[in-house]
Amino acid sequence: MSFRDLRNFTEMMRALGYPRLISLENFRAPNFTLVAEILTWLVKSYDPQMDIPSDVSTESDRVFFIKAVAQFMATKAHIKLNTKRLYQADGYAVKELLKITSVLYGAMKTKELGTGDLAEEDNNKFKFDLSSRVADLKAVRQLASEITDKGASLFDLLGKEVELREMRTAAIARPLEINETDRALRAAIKEVLENVEKTRDMLNNVASDESSLEAKIEKKKQELERNQKRLQTLQSVRPAFMDEYEKIEEELQKQYETYVEKFRNLSFLESQLEEYHRLEQDRFEETENTLRMIQQKLREEERRLIRSGLKDEDSDMDIPEDEGSDSDIEDSRPPKPRPTLTGRGRPRFVGNMQGGDSEETEGELDVEEDDEEEEEDEEEEGEENDDLEDDDSLESPSSKVTQPARAALRPQLLEESDNDF
């Protein structure tokens, strides 16, 4: 006896609905009355129609009661009980009672699970997918058509039952003849013997077929072994061209590595070349902008110098001439040479070594000199632009930066040349 068995027994009896409260202390001492009551209740729970004597007052009645319960449980429930332990009615009897209560408790649990499944089925009765039941629907339609055909044929046969009943009663009422019966039995026996002979022939054929199949299987096994040996020999033999193949493969790998390296270098050089062209284009555009600004400044300086020279000439022509005055002496002097710009930005003085010319000749000379100076300036500016472009293509960026500084010094030189005269 163990405490766990007593606890399980009391919990199962409470779950099964036993009306009396069972304590763990009830089986400390022999209590046959309680054991008999529990056995009677368990037997009635298993089979309510079973009649068991309830009188346990005498020793013989107790023995008869225990035997009846043990026999019933052995025949109906296939549970083998130890009658000696049951008769003791102590803690050892609890182990035997636990066998019956465990069966009933398991049945109760199974019933509860079954009712739960039925409830779930009822809930999910109308929750099914028709797409998964298409085959079932086709089978149901086919069965419905078959049922209709069978019902029609059954109706026709039942309509002939009146005539067939008379024929059947007549055949049953007719006395049996021994000769006909013997003949029919012999025919049936002969047919059965023929079927047996056919079956034996088929069995013999099966044996022969089995032997032929075994021969074929053996032949295929031998062929498989030969092929496997041949495969092993072929795998072990090294082909004649394998060395050359490996050598070519190594060379191909080297060539591929060289190709990858050259391709990478070429890509890098192309990117560097594009970057260099872009920088050159930016420098060229910057140089053009600088030259354009220098040319514009030079033109403005030339125009300013030409205008200042024309204004000086006009002022000289407007002064009145008096006889015997200092102006005659000044007019007798040779004309003042006028500075003009050359192609390199250096001043050039225009004049003659003779004096005393008339005003008309001086005006004509001035106009011709101005025309010649403009043509020379245009030619020199073109040559200067060509020289600057050539110098820009050959010189470094530092030299290009110094050119605007030199061009900026040219107007100062021109102003200083004017101050000299």
CYANA upper distance limits for C-alpha pairs under 8 A (distance plus 0.5 A):
  1 MET  CA      5 ASP  CA      7.52
  1 MET  CA      6 LEU  CA      8.31
  1 MET  CA     91 GLY  CA      5.72
  1 MET  CA     92 TYR  CA      5.91
  1 MET  CA     94 VAL  CA      8.07
  1 MET  CA     95 LYS  CA      7.81
  2 SER  CA      6 LEU  CA      7.09
  2 SER  CA     91 GLY  CA      8.43
  3 PHE  CA      7 ARG  CA      6.66
  4 ARG  CA      8 ASN  CA      6.58
  5 ASP  CA      9 PHE  CA      6.51
  5 ASP  CA     94 VAL  CA      7.80
  5 ASP  CA     95 LYS  CA      7.42
  5 ASP  CA     98 LEU  CA      8.12
  6 LEU  CA     10 THR  CA      6.71
  6 LEU  CA     24 LEU  CA      6.77
  6 LEU  CA     91 GLY  CA      8.33
  6 LEU  CA     94 VAL  CA      7.34
  7 ARG  CA     11 GLU  CA      6.67
  7 ARG  CA     24 LEU  CA      7.68
  8 ASN  CA     12 MET  CA      6.56
  9 PHE  CA     13 MET  CA      6.65
  9 PHE  CA     94 VAL  CA      7.81
  9 PHE  CA     97 LEU  CA      8.38
  9 PHE  CA     98 LEU  CA      6.35
  9 PHE  CA    101 THR  CA      7.80
 10 THR  CA     14 ARG  CA      6.66
 10 THR  CA     22 ILE  CA      6.61
 10 THR  CA     23 SER  CA      7.75
 10 THR  CA     24 LEU  CA      8.16
 11 GLU  CA     15 ALA  CA      6.68
 12 MET  CA     16 LEU  CA      6.54
 12 MET  CA    101 THR  CA      7.12
 12 MET  CA    102 SER  CA      7.89
 12 MET  CA    105 TYR  CA      6.96
 13 MET  CA     17 GLY  CA      6.80
 13 MET  CA     18 TYR  CA      6.01
 13 MET  CA    101 THR  CA      7.53
 14 ARG  CA     18 TYR  CA      6.18
 14 ARG  CA     21 LEU  CA      8.21
 15 ALA  CA    105 TYR  CA      8.21
 16 LEU  CA    104 LEU  CA      8.20
 16 LEU  CA    105 TYR  CA      7.15
 16 LEU  CA    108 MET  CA      8.30
 18 TYR  CA     41 TRP  CA      8.42
 22 ILE  CA     26 ASN  CA      7.53
 24 LEU  CA     28 ARG  CA      8.32
 26 ASN  CA     31 ASN  CA      7.80
 27 PHE  CA     31 ASN  CA      7.18
 27 PHE  CA     89 ALA  CA      7.93
 27 PHE  CA     90 ASP  CA      5.42
 27 PHE  CA     91 GLY  CA      5.73
 28 ARG  CA     90 ASP  CA      6.93
 28 ARG  CA     91 GLY  CA      7.02
 29 ALA  CA     90 ASP  CA      6.34
 29 ALA  CA     91 GLY  CA      8.43
 30 PRO  CA     88 GLN  CA      6.86
 30 PRO  CA     89 ALA  CA      5.40
 30 PRO  CA     90 ASP  CA      5.06
 31 ASN  CA     35 VAL  CA      7.02
 31 ASN  CA     89 ALA  CA      5.85
 31 ASN  CA     90 ASP  CA      6.99
 32 PHE  CA     36 ALA  CA      6.48
 32 PHE  CA     87 TYR  CA      7.72
 32 PHE  CA     88 GLN  CA      7.93
 32 PHE  CA     89 ALA  CA      5.46
 33 THR  CA     37 GLU  CA      6.71
 33 THR  CA     56 VAL  CA      8.34
 34 LEU  CA     38 ILE  CA      6.65
 35 VAL  CA     39 LEU  CA      6.61
 35 VAL  CA     86 LEU  CA      8.22
 35 VAL  CA     89 ALA  CA      6.50
 35 VAL  CA     93 ALA  CA      8.46
 36 ALA  CA     40 THR  CA      6.60
 36 ALA  CA     56 VAL  CA      8.39
 37 GLU  CA     41 TRP  CA      6.74
 38 ILE  CA     42 LEU  CA      6.62
 39 LEU  CA     43 VAL  CA      6.61
 39 LEU  CA     69 VAL  CA      7.93
 39 LEU  CA     97 LEU  CA      8.10
 40 THR  CA     44 LYS  CA      6.68
 40 THR  CA     52 ILE  CA      7.80
 40 THR  CA     54 SER  CA      8.24
 41 TRP  CA     45 SER  CA      6.58
 42 LEU  CA     46 TYR  CA      6.70
 42 LEU  CA    100 ILE  CA      7.88
 42 LEU  CA    101 THR  CA      7.95
 43 VAL  CA     47 ASP  CA      6.52
 43 VAL  CA     48 PRO  CA      7.92
 43 VAL  CA     50 MET  CA      7.84
 43 VAL  CA     69 VAL  CA      8.04
 44 LYS  CA     48 PRO  CA      4.95
 44 LYS  CA     49 GLN  CA      7.82
 44 LYS  CA     50 MET  CA      7.11
 46 TYR  CA    104 LEU  CA      7.97
 52 ILE  CA     65 PHE  CA      7.78
 52 ILE  CA     68 ALA  CA      7.67
 52 ILE  CA     69 VAL  CA      8.13
 53 PRO  CA     65 PHE  CA      6.95
 54 SER  CA     65 PHE  CA      8.05
 55 ASP  CA     61 ASP  CA      6.86
 55 ASP  CA     62 ARG  CA      8.17
 56 VAL  CA     61 ASP  CA      5.55
 56 VAL  CA     62 ARG  CA      5.31
 56 VAL  CA     65 PHE  CA      7.72
 57 SER  CA     61 ASP  CA      7.12
 57 SER  CA     62 ARG  CA      7.66
 58 THR  CA     62 ARG  CA      6.85
 59 GLU  CA     63 VAL  CA      6.76
 60 SER  CA     64 PHE  CA      6.59
 61 ASP  CA     65 PHE  CA      6.49
 62 ARG  CA     66 ILE  CA      6.65
 62 ARG  CA     87 TYR  CA      8.31
 63 VAL  CA     67 LYS  CA      6.67
 63 VAL  CA     87 TYR  CA      8.16
 64 PHE  CA     68 ALA  CA      6.58
 65 PHE  CA     69 VAL  CA      6.78
 66 ILE  CA     70 ALA  CA      6.64
 66 ILE  CA     83 THR  CA      6.89
 66 ILE  CA     86 LEU  CA      7.73
 66 ILE  CA     87 TYR  CA      7.55
 67 LYS  CA     71 GLN  CA      6.48
 67 LYS  CA     83 THR  CA      7.61
 68 ALA  CA     72 PHE  CA      6.57
 69 VAL  CA     73 MET  CA      6.67
 70 ALA  CA     74 ALA  CA      6.58
 70 ALA  CA     80 LYS  CA      7.65
 70 ALA  CA     81 LEU  CA      6.34
 70 ALA  CA     82 ASN  CA      8.43
 70 ALA  CA     83 THR  CA      7.48
 71 GLN  CA     75 THR  CA      6.65
 72 PHE  CA     76 LYS  CA      6.34
 72 PHE  CA     77 ALA  CA      8.15
 73 MET  CA     77 ALA  CA      5.50
 73 MET  CA     78 HIS  CA      6.59
 73 MET  CA     79 ILE  CA      5.94
 73 MET  CA     80 LYS  CA      7.59
 73 MET  CA     81 LEU  CA      8.32
 74 ALA  CA     78 HIS  CA      4.91
 74 ALA  CA     79 ILE  CA      5.34
 74 ALA  CA     80 LYS  CA      5.95
 74 ALA  CA     81 LEU  CA      8.13
 75 THR  CA     79 ILE  CA      8.40
 79 ILE  CA     99 LYS  CA      7.94
 79 ILE  CA    100 ILE  CA      7.94
 81 LEU  CA     86 LEU  CA      8.50
 81 LEU  CA     96 GLU  CA      6.50
 82 ASN  CA     86 LEU  CA      6.95
 82 ASN  CA     96 GLU  CA      7.23
 83 THR  CA     87 TYR  CA      6.56
 84 LYS  CA     88 GLN  CA      6.86
 85 ARG  CA     89 ALA  CA      7.32
 85 ARG  CA     90 ASP  CA      8.32
 85 ARG  CA     92 TYR  CA      6.29
 85 ARG  CA     93 ALA  CA      5.49
 85 ARG  CA     96 GLU  CA      7.89
 86 LEU  CA     90 ASP  CA      8.44
 86 LEU  CA     92 TYR  CA      8.12
 86 LEU  CA     93 ALA  CA      5.19
 86 LEU  CA     96 GLU  CA      7.35
 87 TYR  CA     93 ALA  CA      8.06
 88 GLN  CA     92 TYR  CA      8.04
 88 GLN  CA     93 ALA  CA      7.13
 89 ALA  CA     93 ALA  CA      5.79
 89 ALA  CA     94 VAL  CA      8.44
 90 ASP  CA     94 VAL  CA      7.51
 91 GLY  CA     95 LYS  CA      7.95
 92 TYR  CA     96 GLU  CA      7.85
 93 ALA  CA     97 LEU  CA      6.79
 94 VAL  CA     98 LEU  CA      6.38
 95 LYS  CA     99 LYS  CA      7.22
 96 GLU  CA    100 ILE  CA      7.79
 97 LEU  CA    101 THR  CA      6.85
 98 LEU  CA    102 SER  CA      6.33
 99 LYS  CA    103 VAL  CA      7.10
100 ILE  CA    104 LEU  CA      6.98
101 THR  CA    105 TYR  CA      6.38
102 SER  CA    106 GLY  CA      6.48
103 VAL  CA    107 ALA  CA      6.76
104 LEU  CA    108 MET  CA      6.72
105 TYR  CA    109 LYS  CA      6.79
106 GLY  CA    110 THR  CA      6.65
107 ALA  CA    111 LYS  CA      6.63
108 MET  CA    112 GLU  CA      6.78
109 LYS  CA    113 LEU  CA      6.74
110 THR  CA    114 GLY  CA      6.56
111 LYS  CA    115 THR  CA      6.65
112 GLU  CA    116 GLY  CA      6.67
113 LEU  CA    117 ASP  CA      6.67
114 GLY  CA    118 LEU  CA      6.63
115 THR  CA    119 ALA  CA      6.62
116 GLY  CA    120 GLU  CA      6.75
117 ASP  CA    121 GLU  CA      6.55
118 LEU  CA    122 ASP  CA      6.56
119 ALA  CA    123 ASN  CA      6.68
120 GLU  CA    124 ASN  CA      6.51
121 GLU  CA    125 LYS  CA      6.08
123 ASN  CA    127 LYS  CA      8.33
124 ASN  CA    128 PHE  CA      7.79
129 ASP  CA    133 ARG  CA      7.53
130 LEU  CA    134 VAL  CA      7.01
133 ARG  CA    137 LEU  CA      6.66
134 VAL  CA    138 LYS  CA      6.86
135 ALA  CA    139 ALA  CA      6.80
136 ASP  CA    140 VAL  CA      6.58
137 LEU  CA    141 ARG  CA      6.71
138 LYS  CA    142 GLN  CA      6.79
139 ALA  CA    143 LEU  CA      6.63
140 VAL  CA    144 ALA  CA      6.55
141 ARG  CA    145 SER  CA      6.84
142 GLN  CA    146 GLU  CA      6.76
143 LEU  CA    147 ILE  CA      6.50
144 ALA  CA    148 THR  CA      6.74
145 SER  CA    149 ASP  CA      6.86
146 GLU  CA    150 LYS  CA      6.55
147 ILE  CA    151 GLY  CA      6.43
148 THR  CA    152 ALA  CA      6.76
149 ASP  CA    153 SER  CA      6.79
150 LYS  CA    154 LEU  CA      6.50
151 GLY  CA    155 PHE  CA      6.58
152 ALA  CA    156 ASP  CA      6.89
153 SER  CA    157 LEU  CA      6.76
154 LEU  CA    158 LEU  CA      6.58
155 PHE  CA    159 GLY  CA      6.74
156 ASP  CA    160 LYS  CA      7.17
157 LEU  CA    161 GLU  CA      7.00
160 LYS  CA    164 LEU  CA      6.75
161 GLU  CA    165 ARG  CA      6.22
162 VAL  CA    166 GLU  CA      7.35
163 GLU  CA    167 MET  CA      7.09
164 LEU  CA    168 ARG  CA      6.46
165 ARG  CA    169 THR  CA      6.62
166 GLU  CA    170 ALA  CA      6.62
167 MET  CA    171 ALA  CA      6.65
168 ARG  CA    172 ILE  CA      6.63
169 THR  CA    173 ALA  CA      6.50
170 ALA  CA    174 ARG  CA      6.62
176 LEU  CA    180 GLU  CA      8.32
176 LEU  CA    181 THR  CA      7.79
177 GLU  CA    181 THR  CA      6.72
178 ILE  CA    182 ASP  CA      6.46
179 ASN  CA    183 ARG  CA      6.52
180 GLU  CA    184 ALA  CA      6.58
181 THR  CA    185 LEU  CA      6.62
182 ASP  CA    186 ARG  CA      6.58
183 ARG  CA    187 ALA  CA      6.70
184 ALA  CA    188 ALA  CA      6.70
185 LEU  CA    189 ILE  CA      6.56
186 ARG  CA    190 LYS  CA      6.54
187 ALA  CA    191 GLU  CA      6.66
188 ALA  CA    192 VAL  CA      6.67
189 ILE  CA    193 LEU  CA      6.63
190 LYS  CA    194 GLU  CA      6.66
191 GLU  CA    195 ASN  CA      6.76
192 VAL  CA    196 VAL  CA      6.72
193 LEU  CA    197 GLU  CA      6.70
194 GLU  CA    198 LYS  CA      6.68
195 ASN  CA    199 THR  CA      6.62
196 VAL  CA    200 ARG  CA      6.65
197 GLU  CA    201 ASP  CA      6.64
198 LYS  CA    202 MET  CA      6.66
199 THR  CA    203 LEU  CA      6.67
200 ARG  CA    204 ASN  CA      6.65
201 ASP  CA    205 ASN  CA      6.60
202 MET  CA    206 VAL  CA      6.56
203 LEU  CA    207 ALA  CA      6.80
204 ASN  CA    208 SER  CA      6.82
205 ASN  CA    209 ASP  CA      6.42
206 VAL  CA    210 GLU  CA      6.41
207 ALA  CA    211 SER  CA      6.73
208 SER  CA    212 SER  CA      6.71
209 ASP  CA    213 LEU  CA      6.53
210 GLU  CA    214 GLU  CA      6.56
211 SER  CA    215 ALA  CA      6.70
212 SER  CA    216 LYS  CA      6.74
213 LEU  CA    217 ILE  CA      6.57
214 GLU  CA    218 GLU  CA      6.59
215 ALA  CA    219 LYS  CA      6.66
216 LYS  CA    220 LYS  CA      6.67
217 ILE  CA    221 LYS  CA      6.63
218 GLU  CA    222 GLN  CA      6.78
219 LYS  CA    223 GLU  CA      6.76
220 LYS  CA    224 LEU  CA      6.53
221 LYS  CA    225 GLU  CA      6.70
222 GLN  CA    226 ARG  CA      6.77
223 GLU  CA    227 ASN  CA      6.71
224 LEU  CA    228 GLN  CA      6.61
225 GLU  CA    229 LYS  CA      6.69
226 ARG  CA    230 ARG  CA      6.66
227 ASN  CA    231 LEU  CA      6.56
228 GLN  CA    232 GLN  CA      6.72
229 LYS  CA    233 THR  CA      6.77
230 ARG  CA    234 LEU  CA      6.67
231 LEU  CA    235 GLN  CA      6.61
232 GLN  CA    236 SER  CA      6.60
233 THR  CA    237 VAL  CA      6.70
234 LEU  CA    238 ARG  CA      8.49
238 ARG  CA    242 MET  CA      7.53
241 PHE  CA    245 TYR  CA      6.56
242 MET  CA    246 GLU  CA      6.62
243 ASP  CA    247 LYS  CA      6.65
244 GLU  CA    248 ILE  CA      6.56
245 TYR  CA    249 GLU  CA      6.52
246 GLU  CA    250 GLU  CA      6.70
247 LYS  CA    251 GLU  CA      6.81
248 ILE  CA    252 LEU  CA      6.49
249 GLU  CA    253 GLN  CA      6.67
250 GLU  CA    254 LYS  CA      6.79
251 GLU  CA    255 GLN  CA      6.58
252 LEU  CA    256 TYR  CA      6.49
253 GLN  CA    257 GLU  CA      6.75
254 LYS  CA    258 THR  CA      6.70
255 GLN  CA    259 TYR  CA      6.50
256 TYR  CA    260 VAL  CA      6.61
257 GLU  CA    261 GLU  CA      6.68
258 THR  CA    262 LYS  CA      6.61
259 TYR  CA    263 PHE  CA      6.43
260 VAL  CA    264 ARG  CA      6.60
261 GLU  CA    265 ASN  CA      6.69
262 LYS  CA    266 LEU  CA      6.41
263 PHE  CA    267 SER  CA      6.60
264 ARG  CA    268 PHE  CA      6.75
265 ASN  CA    269 LEU  CA      6.59
266 LEU  CA    270 GLU  CA      6.52
267 SER  CA    271 SER  CA      6.74
268 PHE  CA    272 GLN  CA      6.72
269 LEU  CA    273 LEU  CA      6.48
270 GLU  CA    274 GLU  CA      6.62
271 SER  CA    275 GLU  CA      6.70
272 GLN  CA    276 TYR  CA      6.60
273 LEU  CA    277 HIS  CA      6.63
274 GLU  CA    278 ARG  CA      6.62
275 GLU  CA    279 LEU  CA      6.73
276 TYR  CA    280 GLU  CA      6.61
277 HIS  CA    281 GLN  CA      6.52
278 ARG  CA    282 ASP  CA      6.73
279 LEU  CA    283 ARG  CA      6.66
280 GLU  CA    284 PHE  CA      6.49
281 GLN  CA    285 GLU  CA      6.63
282 ASP  CA    286 GLU  CA      6.62
283 ARG  CA    287 THR  CA      6.52
284 PHE  CA    288 GLU  CA      6.63
285 GLU  CA    289 ASN  CA      6.69
286 GLU  CA    290 THR  CA      6.68
287 THR  CA    291 LEU  CA      6.58
287 THR  CA    392 ASP  CA      8.17
287 THR  CA    400 LYS  CA      7.91
288 GLU  CA    292 ARG  CA      6.48
289 ASN  CA    293 MET  CA      6.74
290 THR  CA    294 ILE  CA      6.69
290 THR  CA    404 PRO  CA      7.69
291 LEU  CA    295 GLN  CA      6.49
291 LEU  CA    385 ASN  CA      8.47
292 ARG  CA    296 GLN  CA      6.63
293 MET  CA    297 LYS  CA      6.69
294 ILE  CA    298 LEU  CA      6.64
294 ILE  CA    404 PRO  CA      7.47
294 ILE  CA    407 ALA  CA      7.25
295 GLN  CA    299 ARG  CA      6.64
296 GLN  CA    300 GLU  CA      6.78
297 LYS  CA    301 GLU  CA      6.70
298 LEU  CA    302 GLU  CA      6.60
298 LEU  CA    411 PRO  CA      8.47
299 ARG  CA    303 ARG  CA      6.56
300 GLU  CA    304 ARG  CA      6.55
301 GLU  CA    305 LEU  CA      6.60
301 GLU  CA    411 PRO  CA      7.31
302 GLU  CA    306 ILE  CA      6.48
302 GLU  CA    341 LEU  CA      7.52
303 ARG  CA    307 ARG  CA      6.54
304 ARG  CA    308 SER  CA      6.64
305 LEU  CA    309 GLY  CA      6.57
305 LEU  CA    340 THR  CA      8.48
306 ILE  CA    310 LEU  CA      6.67
306 ILE  CA    340 THR  CA      8.39
307 ARG  CA    311 LYS  CA      6.63
308 SER  CA    312 ASP  CA      6.80
309 GLY  CA    313 GLU  CA      6.88
309 GLY  CA    338 ARG  CA      7.58
310 LEU  CA    314 ASP  CA      6.69
311 LYS  CA    315 SER  CA      6.68
312 ASP  CA    316 ASP  CA      6.78
313 GLU  CA    317 MET  CA      6.75
314 ASP  CA    318 ASP  CA      6.78
315 SER  CA    319 ILE  CA      7.34
321 GLU  CA    325 SER  CA      8.18
321 GLU  CA    327 SER  CA      6.63
321 GLU  CA    328 ASP  CA      7.45
322 ASP  CA    327 SER  CA      7.42
322 ASP  CA    328 ASP  CA      7.69
323 GLU  CA    328 ASP  CA      7.37
324 GLY  CA    328 ASP  CA      7.15
325 SER  CA    329 ILE  CA      7.76
326 ASP  CA    330 GLU  CA      6.80
327 SER  CA    331 ASP  CA      6.44
328 ASP  CA    332 SER  CA      6.51
329 ILE  CA    333 ARG  CA      7.09
331 ASP  CA    335 PRO  CA      8.41
331 ASP  CA    356 GLY  CA      7.48
332 SER  CA    355 GLY  CA      6.38
332 SER  CA    356 GLY  CA      5.59
333 ARG  CA    355 GLY  CA      6.05
333 ARG  CA    356 GLY  CA      7.53
334 PRO  CA    352 ASN  CA      7.61
334 PRO  CA    353 MET  CA      7.12
334 PRO  CA    354 GLN  CA      6.40
334 PRO  CA    355 GLY  CA      4.72
334 PRO  CA    356 GLY  CA      7.57
335 PRO  CA    351 GLY  CA      7.06
335 PRO  CA    352 ASN  CA      7.80
335 PRO  CA    355 GLY  CA      7.51
336 LYS  CA    351 GLY  CA      7.22
337 PRO  CA    349 PHE  CA      5.93
337 PRO  CA    350 VAL  CA      5.50
337 PRO  CA    351 GLY  CA      5.05
337 PRO  CA    352 ASN  CA      8.27
338 ARG  CA    348 ARG  CA      8.31
338 ARG  CA    349 PHE  CA      5.65
338 ARG  CA    350 VAL  CA      5.82
338 ARG  CA    351 GLY  CA      7.51
339 PRO  CA    347 PRO  CA      6.07
339 PRO  CA    348 ARG  CA      5.63
339 PRO  CA    349 PHE  CA      4.80
339 PRO  CA    350 VAL  CA      7.02
339 PRO  CA    417 SER  CA      8.09
339 PRO  CA    418 ASP  CA      7.64
340 THR  CA    347 PRO  CA      5.80
340 THR  CA    348 ARG  CA      5.34
340 THR  CA    349 PHE  CA      6.60
340 THR  CA    350 VAL  CA      7.96
340 THR  CA    373 GLU  CA      7.79
341 LEU  CA    345 GLY  CA      6.14
341 LEU  CA    346 ARG  CA      6.20
341 LEU  CA    347 PRO  CA      5.26
341 LEU  CA    348 ARG  CA      6.43
341 LEU  CA    377 ASP  CA      7.70
342 THR  CA    346 ARG  CA      5.98
342 THR  CA    347 PRO  CA      6.73
342 THR  CA    348 ARG  CA      6.92
342 THR  CA    376 GLU  CA      8.05
342 THR  CA    377 ASP  CA      6.76
342 THR  CA    380 GLU  CA      7.31
343 GLY  CA    376 GLU  CA      8.24
343 GLY  CA    377 ASP  CA      6.56
343 GLY  CA    379 GLU  CA      8.13
343 GLY  CA    380 GLU  CA      4.49
343 GLY  CA    381 GLU  CA      6.06
343 GLY  CA    383 GLU  CA      8.00
343 GLY  CA    384 GLU  CA      6.90
344 ARG  CA    380 GLU  CA      7.95
344 ARG  CA    384 GLU  CA      7.51
345 GLY  CA    410 ARG  CA      6.48
346 ARG  CA    410 ARG  CA      7.94
346 ARG  CA    413 LEU  CA      8.07
346 ARG  CA    414 LEU  CA      7.73
347 PRO  CA    413 LEU  CA      8.50
347 PRO  CA    414 LEU  CA      6.71
347 PRO  CA    417 SER  CA      7.46
350 VAL  CA    369 GLU  CA      8.27
357 ASP  CA    361 THR  CA      6.93
357 ASP  CA    362 GLU  CA      7.31
358 SER  CA    362 GLU  CA      6.87
359 GLU  CA    363 GLY  CA      6.62
360 GLU  CA    364 GLU  CA      6.65
361 THR  CA    365 LEU  CA      6.49
362 GLU  CA    366 ASP  CA      6.58
363 GLY  CA    367 VAL  CA      6.75
364 GLU  CA    368 GLU  CA      6.66
365 LEU  CA    369 GLU  CA      6.37
366 ASP  CA    370 ASP  CA      6.53
367 VAL  CA    371 ASP  CA      6.79
368 GLU  CA    372 GLU  CA      6.65
369 GLU  CA    373 GLU  CA      6.43
370 ASP  CA    374 GLU  CA      6.66
371 ASP  CA    375 GLU  CA      6.82
372 GLU  CA    376 GLU  CA      6.56
373 GLU  CA    377 ASP  CA      6.42
374 GLU  CA    378 GLU  CA      6.71
375 GLU  CA    379 GLU  CA      6.76
376 GLU  CA    380 GLU  CA      6.45
377 ASP  CA    381 GLU  CA      6.43
378 GLU  CA    382 GLY  CA      6.78
379 GLU  CA    383 GLU  CA      6.77
380 GLU  CA    384 GLU  CA      6.43
381 GLU  CA    385 ASN  CA      6.63
382 GLY  CA    386 ASP  CA      6.81
383 GLU  CA    387 ASP  CA      6.60
384 GLU  CA    388 LEU  CA      6.51
385 ASN  CA    389 GLU  CA      6.66
386 ASP  CA    390 ASP  CA      6.72
387 ASP  CA    391 ASP  CA      6.52
388 LEU  CA    392 ASP  CA      6.50
389 GLU  CA    393 SER  CA      6.80
390 ASP  CA    394 LEU  CA      6.94
391 ASP  CA    395 GLU  CA      6.12
392 ASP  CA    396 SER  CA      7.97
392 ASP  CA    400 LYS  CA      6.86
395 GLU  CA    399 SER  CA      6.39
395 GLU  CA    400 LYS  CA      7.46
396 SER  CA    400 LYS  CA      7.19
397 PRO  CA    401 VAL  CA      6.87
398 SER  CA    402 THR  CA      7.12
399 SER  CA    403 GLN  CA      7.13
400 LYS  CA    404 PRO  CA      8.16
401 VAL  CA    405 ALA  CA      8.03
402 THR  CA    406 ARG  CA      7.05
403 GLN  CA    407 ALA  CA      6.71
404 PRO  CA    408 ALA  CA      6.53
405 ALA  CA    409 LEU  CA      7.06
406 ARG  CA    410 ARG  CA      7.31
407 ALA  CA    411 PRO  CA      8.41
408 ALA  CA    412 GLN  CA      8.42
409 LEU  CA    413 LEU  CA      7.18
410 ARG  CA    414 LEU  CA      6.89
411 PRO  CA    415 GLU  CA      6.78
412 GLN  CA    416 GLU  CA      6.68
413 LEU  CA    417 SER  CA      6.68
414 LEU  CA    418 ASP  CA      6.92
415 GLU  CA    419 ASN  CA      6.90
416 GLU  CA    420 ASP  CA      6.96
417 SER  CA    421 PHE  CA      7.56
